[in-house]
Amino acid sequence: MLPALAAVLSLSSALPVLAQQADGEITIVLPEQPSNLEPCGSILTDVGQVLNQNITETLTVVDPTDGSVDPKLATEWSQTDELTWRFKLRDGVTFQDGMPFNAEAVKFSLDRMTSKAFTCNNLAKFGDDTLTVTPVDDLTVDIISTKPQPIMPTLISVAMIVAPSTSTTEATNAPIGTGPYTLGEYGQERIVLNRSDSYWGQAPAVAKATYVWRGESSLRAAMVQTGEADLTPTIALQDATDPAMDFAYLNSETTSVRIDLDYPPLDDLRVRKALNLAIDWEGLKTLFGEESLRASQMVVPGINGHNDAVAAWTYDPDQATALLEEARAAGVAVDTEINLVGRNGIYPNGAEAMEAMMAMWQEAGFNIKLTMLDVADWTRYLQKPFPEARGPTLVQIQHDNNKGDAAFTIPIFYHSNGSYATLADPALDGEIDAALAAVQDKRTAGFQAIFSKVHDELAADIPMFHMIGFTRVGPRIDWKPSLATNSEIPLAGIAFK
């Protein structure tokens, strides 16, 4: 046995051993403790992998293999005018607290999502649009937008439907939905989901799922290997050593570092270009695997709007240093300390990537410090309102778009009203609004032009890689990862061998 593996197994045995799994029960080990169980934040990996399509469901679902939109709680839909989409709802569905699912429940859920009474990450997917929900009858609802939304059935797939008994004034950690599982336990050590006997659909094979979390990739891999867990959704490249248990998969995640354009020296174009040119991208790639792709934009190839003509930044340390010196000569305070904010457990080797990038930037002449945060504190830097007086900041990002359209990316990051945006460019806002309202070739061309401008003219961020995921699956269960695994792990899709 390799010494490193022996050490990991020794550490694993020192942890409390999980109870032997009974028939129908599984254990999933996550890379981090979920920050909360609020359905309105389910686009975040740590929340979505527990909640999505397990406790809470959506009107529609997007097939990750081809981007098609399929029925879920809605059975059909149509556009009745430029701003209105009509959805027919599934009959005979109840929430886990016994309340009926109907048009009023859809209105309640979407009004709650858009109320801004508390932080709602999912709302970011709708940009600055405002939705009005009007019940037509008990099982029919109109969703009306303030601007044309030609892909509303796709957009609405991020809106989790919750019971009308849910608080409208604060986030919840006790979600009630229509899904096949109910929340049995939520604590600092574990989360437990139990199969619901009242589910409207087919009963899943998994009767009980226990979620635990361990920060070390090698430890998660060892737990599955020794039978302490049945599945871990993400392990590092160096731990994917067993072809019988480890599966590489194309995921829809793009890693990047967001540049805070509100503060000098980051408001200077030369400085932003230097940040991109100072990174040894081929060297950094060794942390993620040869199959990972260098990114030039925040959507993977195949997403509508991806621009193949935009070339990724190359490694040119001499040019980076020259740009810094040019900015210094022009009076830019390039020696100002910049805070690089990373997130613990964001992806395998994520902390190592930030440490390596910090060292490269320091070598090029930047004054960079690294601050690693847990997800709850990191989210404060991710989404508006940002911390006041934060100073010049770079934020480690991983963005998931498996919905097939750049509308789930561009307005969030680059529109002045975008939830994650530090860029404020009225002309670009107009281009974004026009592309969002367009259809077919005009829509694609609009998005492609925006990605080109953001990269070539504005250098608005630091795209890193389109990622390859590695998952370890134990011998008890029959399950394979997909493009959607970083967003959700539907327990109903897990079978026993």
C-alpha positions in Angstrom: 0.0 0.0 0.0 1.3 3.5 -0.8 2.3 5.5 2.3 0.0 8.4 1.4 -3.0 6.1 1.1 -2.1 4.3 4.3 -2.0 7.6 6.1 -5.4 8.6 4.8 -7.0 5.2 5.8 -5.4 5.6 9.2 -6.9 9.0 9.6 -10.3 7.7 8.4 -10.3 5.0 11.0 -9.7 7.6 13.7 -13.0 9.3 12.9 -16.3 8.1 14.3 -17.3 5.1 12.2 -20.7 5.5 10.6 -23.3 2.8 11.4 -23.5 -0.1 9.0 -25.8 0.9 6.2 -29.2 -0.8 6.3 -31.0 -1.8 3.2 -32.2 1.2 1.3 -29.9 3.6 3.2 -26.9 5.5 1.8 -24.3 8.0 3.1 -23.0 10.8 0.9 -19.8 12.7 2.0 -19.7 16.3 0.8 -16.6 18.5 0.6 -18.1 21.2 2.8 -20.9 21.7 5.3 -23.9 23.3 3.5 -24.2 26.9 4.5 -27.9 26.6 4.9 -30.9 24.7 3.5 -32.7 27.7 2.0 -34.3 26.7 -1.3 -33.8 30.2 -2.6 -30.0 29.6 -2.6 -30.1 26.2 -4.3 -28.0 27.4 -7.3 -25.1 27.2 -4.9 -23.4 23.7 -5.0 -23.4 23.1 -1.3 -27.2 23.7 -1.0 -28.3 22.3 -4.4 -26.6 18.9 -4.0 -28.9 18.3 -1.0 -32.1 20.0 -1.8 -32.6 20.1 -5.6 -35.2 17.5 -6.8 -35.0 15.8 -3.4 -36.9 18.1 -1.0 -37.9 20.8 -3.4 -38.8 20.6 -7.1 -39.3 23.0 -9.9 -42.0 23.7 -12.6 -39.5 22.5 -15.3 -36.2 20.7 -15.5 -33.5 21.1 -18.1 -32.0 17.9 -19.5 -28.2 18.3 -19.0 -27.4 16.2 -22.0 -29.1 18.4 -24.7 -30.5 21.4 -22.9 -34.1 20.4 -23.7 -36.8 21.6 -21.2 -38.9 18.8 -19.6 -42.0 18.9 -17.5 -41.8 18.5 -13.7 -44.5 20.3 -11.6 -45.7 22.0 -14.8 -47.0 19.6 -17.5 -47.1 22.1 -20.4 -46.6 25.8 -21.2 -47.1 28.3 -24.0 -46.3 32.0 -24.7 -49.6 34.0 -24.8 -47.9 37.3 -25.6 -44.5 38.9 -25.7 -44.3 39.2 -21.9 -46.5 36.3 -20.7 -46.0 32.6 -20.4 -48.8 30.3 -19.3 -48.0 27.1 -17.3 -50.4 24.2 -16.7 -49.7 22.5 -13.4 -49.6 18.9 -12.4 -52.7 17.7 -10.6 -52.7 15.6 -7.5 -49.5 17.0 -6.0 -49.3 17.9 -2.3 -46.5 19.5 -0.2 -44.8 17.4 2.5 -46.9 19.2 5.1 -50.2 18.1 3.4 -51.0 21.5 1.7 -52.1 21.3 -1.9 -49.8 22.3 -4.8 -51.7 24.7 -7.0 -51.5 28.1 -8.8 -51.6 30.0 -5.5 -48.6 27.9 -4.2 -46.6 28.8 -7.3 -47.5 32.5 -6.9 -46.4 32.2 -3.2 -43.1 30.6 -4.1 -42.2 33.1 -6.9 -43.3 36.1 -4.9 -41.1 34.9 -2.0 -38.2 34.4 -4.3 -38.5 37.9 -5.7 -39.4 39.8 -2.5 -35.8 40.6 -1.6 -36.7 40.1 2.1 -33.6 38.0 2.4 -30.7 37.0 0.2 -31.9 34.8 -2.7 -29.0 33.6 -4.9 -31.5 32.0 -7.4 -32.9 35.4 -8.1 -29.6 36.3 -9.8 -30.6 34.1 -12.7 -33.4 36.6 -13.7 -31.1 39.6 -13.9 -33.0 42.9 -13.3 -36.3 41.5 -14.5 -39.4 41.6 -12.3 -41.9 38.7 -12.4 -45.6 39.0 -11.8 -47.5 35.7 -11.1 -51.2 35.6 -11.8 -53.3 32.4 -11.1 -55.7 31.8 -13.9 -57.4 28.8 -12.3 -56.4 26.3 -9.7 -53.9 24.5 -12.0 -53.0 27.3 -14.4 -50.7 30.2 -13.8 -49.4 33.1 -15.9 -45.9 34.4 -15.3 -45.4 37.9 -16.7 -42.1 39.6 -17.1 -41.2 43.2 -17.5 -39.1 42.5 -20.6 -39.4 39.7 -23.2 -38.1 36.3 -21.9 -38.0 33.9 -24.8 -36.5 31.2 -22.7 -38.8 31.5 -19.6 -39.4 27.8 -19.4 -35.6 27.3 -19.0 -35.3 30.3 -16.6 -38.0 29.0 -14.4 -36.2 25.7 -13.8 -34.1 27.5 -11.1 -37.2 28.6 -9.1 -37.8 26.1 -6.2 -41.4 25.6 -5.3 -42.0 25.7 -1.5 -45.0 25.2 0.7 -47.1 28.3 1.5 -46.3 27.7 5.2 -42.7 28.8 4.6 -41.6 32.1 6.1 -41.7 35.0 3.7 -39.6 37.3 5.8 -36.5 35.2 6.6 -34.6 32.3 5.2 -35.5 28.8 6.3 -33.4 25.8 7.3 -36.5 23.6 7.4 -37.6 23.5 3.8 -40.9 21.9 2.8 -41.4 21.0 -0.9 -43.1 18.5 -3.1 -40.1 16.3 -3.6 -39.6 12.6 -2.8 -37.8 13.3 0.4 -38.4 15.1 3.7 -35.9 16.7 6.0 -35.3 14.3 8.9 -32.3 16.0 10.6 -30.2 19.1 10.1 -27.2 19.8 12.4 -23.5 20.5 12.6 -22.6 16.8 12.1 -25.0 15.5 9.5 -28.1 16.1 7.4 -30.7 13.3 7.0 -33.3 13.0 4.3 -36.1 10.4 4.5 -38.2 9.1 1.7 -41.7 10.6 1.6 -44.6 8.2 1.5 -46.9 10.9 0.0 -44.7 11.7 -3.0 -46.7 12.2 -6.2 -44.2 10.3 -8.4 -42.6 6.9 -8.4 -41.1 5.9 -5.0 -37.3 6.0 -5.2 -35.1 3.0 -4.1 -33.2 5.1 -1.5 -35.2 5.2 1.7 -32.8 7.3 3.7 -29.8 9.5 2.8 -27.3 10.8 5.4 -25.0 13.6 4.3 -21.7 14.2 6.2 -18.8 16.5 5.2 -15.1 16.2 5.2 -12.8 18.9 3.8 -9.9 16.7 2.6 -10.4 15.1 -0.8 -8.2 12.1 0.1 -10.3 11.5 3.2 -13.6 11.5 1.2 -12.1 9.1 -1.3 -11.0 6.8 1.6 -14.4 6.8 3.2 -16.0 5.5 0.1 -13.2 3.0 -0.4 -13.7 1.6 3.1 -17.5 1.6 3.0 -18.0 4.4 5.5 -19.8 6.3 2.7 -21.4 5.3 -0.6 -20.7 8.4 -2.7 -18.7 11.6 -2.8 -19.5 13.9 -5.6 -16.1 15.5 -6.0 -12.5 14.4 -5.4 -9.2 15.8 -6.6 -7.4 14.5 -9.6 -4.6 12.9 -7.5 -7.2 10.9 -5.5 -9.0 9.4 -8.6 -6.9 6.3 -8.6 -9.4 3.4 -8.8 -11.0 2.9 -12.2 -13.7 0.7 -10.7 -14.9 3.4 -8.4 -13.7 6.7 -9.8 -15.5 8.4 -12.7 -14.3 11.5 -14.7 -17.1 13.5 -16.2 -17.6 16.7 -18.1 -19.3 19.2 -15.8 -20.6 22.6 -16.6 -18.5 24.5 -14.1 -16.1 27.4 -15.1 -13.6 28.6 -12.6 -12.5 32.2 -12.5 -11.4 35.0 -10.3 -13.7 38.0 -10.3 -12.1 41.4 -10.4 -13.7 44.2 -8.2 -13.6 47.1 -10.6 -14.8 49.6 -7.9 -11.4 50.2 -6.4 -8.0 51.2 -7.7 -5.7 49.7 -8.9 -8.3 47.2 -10.2 -10.2 49.9 -12.0 -7.3 50.3 -14.4 -7.4 48.2 -17.6 -3.6 47.7 -17.7 -3.7 46.2 -14.2 -6.5 43.8 -15.1 -4.7 42.6 -18.2 -1.5 42.1 -16.2 -3.4 39.9 -13.7 -4.4 37.6 -16.6 -0.9 37.6 -18.2 1.0 36.9 -15.0 -0.4 33.3 -14.5 1.4 30.2 -15.8 -1.7 28.6 -17.0 -0.2 25.4 -18.2 1.5 24.9 -14.8 -1.7 25.7 -13.0 -3.6 23.2 -15.1 -1.7 20.3 -13.4 -4.0 20.9 -10.4 -7.1 20.0 -12.4 -6.1 17.4 -15.0 -5.2 17.4 -18.7 -8.8 17.1 -19.7 -9.7 20.5 -18.2 -10.0 23.3 -20.8 -8.6 26.8 -20.6 -11.4 29.2 -20.4 -11.8 32.6 -22.2 -15.4 33.2 -21.0 -17.7 32.1 -18.3 -19.7 29.5 -20.2 -18.5 26.1 -21.6 -18.4 25.3 -25.3 -21.8 24.2 -26.5 -23.8 26.8 -24.4 -25.7 29.2 -26.7 -23.6 32.3 -26.9 -20.2 30.8 -26.3 -17.7 32.6 -28.6 -15.1 30.3 -30.1 -13.2 33.2 -31.5 -12.3 34.6 -28.1 -8.8 33.4 -27.2 -7.8 32.6 -23.6 -5.1 34.8 -22.1 -1.6 33.4 -22.5 1.2 33.4 -20.0 3.5 36.5 -20.6 5.1 37.6 -17.3 7.3 40.2 -19.1 4.2 41.9 -20.6 2.5 41.7 -17.2 5.3 43.5 -15.5 5.6 46.1 -18.3 1.8 46.8 -18.0 2.2 47.3 -14.2 5.1 49.7 -14.7 3.2 51.6 -17.4 0.3 52.0 -15.0 2.6 53.0 -12.2 4.2 55.7 -14.4 0.7 57.0 -15.1 0.0 57.5 -11.4 -1.9 54.3 -10.7 -1.3 53.0 -7.1 -0.2 49.6 -8.2 1.4 48.9 -4.8 -1.9 48.9 -3.0 -2.7 45.7 -1.2 -5.2 43.5 -3.0 -7.3 41.0 -1.1 -7.7 37.6 -2.9 -10.8 36.0 -1.3 -11.0 32.2 -1.7 -13.6 29.7 -0.5 -12.7 26.6 1.4 -13.9 23.5 -0.4 -15.1 25.3 -3.5 -13.5 22.7 -5.8 -10.7 20.1 -5.4 -7.3 21.8 -5.2 -9.1 25.2 -5.0 -7.0 26.5 -2.1 -3.8 25.3 -3.8 -4.8 27.1 -7.0 -5.3 30.4 -5.1 -1.9 30.0 -3.3 -0.2 29.4 -6.6 -1.8 32.3 -8.3 -1.0 34.6 -5.4 2.7 33.6 -5.7 2.7 34.3 -9.4 1.1 37.7 -9.0 3.5 38.6 -6.2 6.4 37.6 -8.5 5.0 39.9 -11.2 4.9 42.9 -8.8 1.5 42.8 -7.3 0.8 43.3 -3.6 -1.6 40.4 -2.9 -2.8 38.7 0.3 -5.0 35.6 0.4 -8.0 35.2 2.7 -9.7 31.8 2.7 -13.3 31.8 4.0 -16.1 29.3 4.6 -19.0 29.5 2.2 -21.2 31.7 4.3 -18.6 34.5 4.7 -17.4 34.1 1.1 -21.0 34.6 -0.2 -20.9 38.1 1.3 -18.2 39.0 -1.3 -19.9 37.1 -4.1 -23.3 38.7 -4.1 -24.6 42.3 -3.6 -24.6 44.1 -1.3 -20.9 43.7 -1.1 -19.1 44.5 2.2 -18.6 48.2 2.6 -15.1 49.6 2.5 -13.8 46.2 1.3 -11.0 47.7 -0.7 -9.6 46.2 -3.9 -10.7 42.6 -4.0 -10.4 39.5 -6.2 -12.9 36.7 -5.5 -12.5 33.0 -6.4 -15.5 31.9 -8.4 -16.9 28.7 -9.8 -19.9 29.3 -12.0 -22.3 26.5 -13.2 -24.3 26.9 -16.4 -25.8 23.6 -17.6 -29.0 25.3 -18.9 -27.9 25.7 -22.5 -28.1 29.5 -22.7 -25.8 32.4 -21.8 -28.7 34.2 -20.2 -27.9 32.3 -17.0 -24.4 33.9 -17.0 -24.0 37.2 -18.7 -26.5 39.4 -16.8 -25.4 38.1 -13.4 -21.7 39.0 -14.0 -21.7 41.9 -16.5 -25.0 43.9 -16.2 -24.9 46.9 -13.9 -27.8 45.3 -11.9 -26.2 41.8 -11.9 -26.1 40.2 -8.5 -22.4 39.4 -8.8 -21.4 42.3 -11.0 -18.8 45.0 -10.2 -18.9 46.2 -13.8 -21.1 49.2 -14.6 -21.2 50.1 -18.3 -24.5 51.6 -19.6 -23.6 50.8 -23.2 -22.9 47.1 -22.3 -26.2 47.0 -20.3 -28.0 48.0 -23.5 -26.3 45.2 -25.5 -27.1 42.7 -22.8 -30.8 43.7 -22.7 -31.0 43.4 -26.5 -29.4 40.0 -26.5 -31.7 38.7 -23.8 -34.8 39.8 -25.7 -33.6 38.3 -29.0 -34.1 34.8 -30.4 -32.2 32.3 -32.5 -29.2 33.6 -34.5 -29.5 37.2 -33.3 -29.5 36.1 -29.6 -26.4 33.9 -30.2 -24.5 36.7 -32.0 -25.5 39.2 -29.2 -24.1 37.0 -26.5 -20.9 36.3 -28.5 -20.3 40.0 -29.0 -20.7 40.6 -25.2 -18.2 37.8 -24.3 -15.7 39.3 -26.8 -16.1 42.8 -25.4 -15.8 41.6 -21.8 -12.6 39.7 -22.5 -10.8 41.8 -25.2 -11.8 45.3 -24.4 -12.6 45.3 -20.7 -10.6 42.4 -19.2 -13.3 42.3 -16.7 -12.4 39.1 -15.0 -9.8 36.3 -14.9 -11.2 33.2 -16.6 -9.4 30.0 -15.5 -10.7 26.6 -16.6 -13.7 24.7 -17.8 -13.6 21.9 -15.3 -13.5 18.1 -15.4 -15.1 16.5 -12.3 -14.0 13.3 -10.6 -16.5 11.4 -8.5 -16.0 8.2 -6.3 -19.0 5.8 -6.2 -19.1 2.8 -3.8 -19.9 -0.8 -4.9 -23.4 -0.9 -3.2 -25.0 1.7 -5.5 -25.7 2.1 -9.2 -25.1 5.7 -10.1 -23.0 7.8 -12.5 -22.3 11.5 -12.5 -23.6 13.8 -15.2 -23.2 17.4 -16.3 -25.6 18.4 -13.6 -23.8 16.7 -10.7 -22.3 19.9 -9.4 -25.8 21.4 -9.1 -27.8 18.5 -7.8 -27.7 14.8 -6.9 -31.3 13.5 -7.3 -31.6 10.6 -4.9 -34.4 9.2 -7.1 -31.7 8.4 -9.7 -29.7 6.1 -7.4 -30.3 2.4 -7.5 -28.9 -0.5 -5.5 -26.9 -3.3 -7.1 
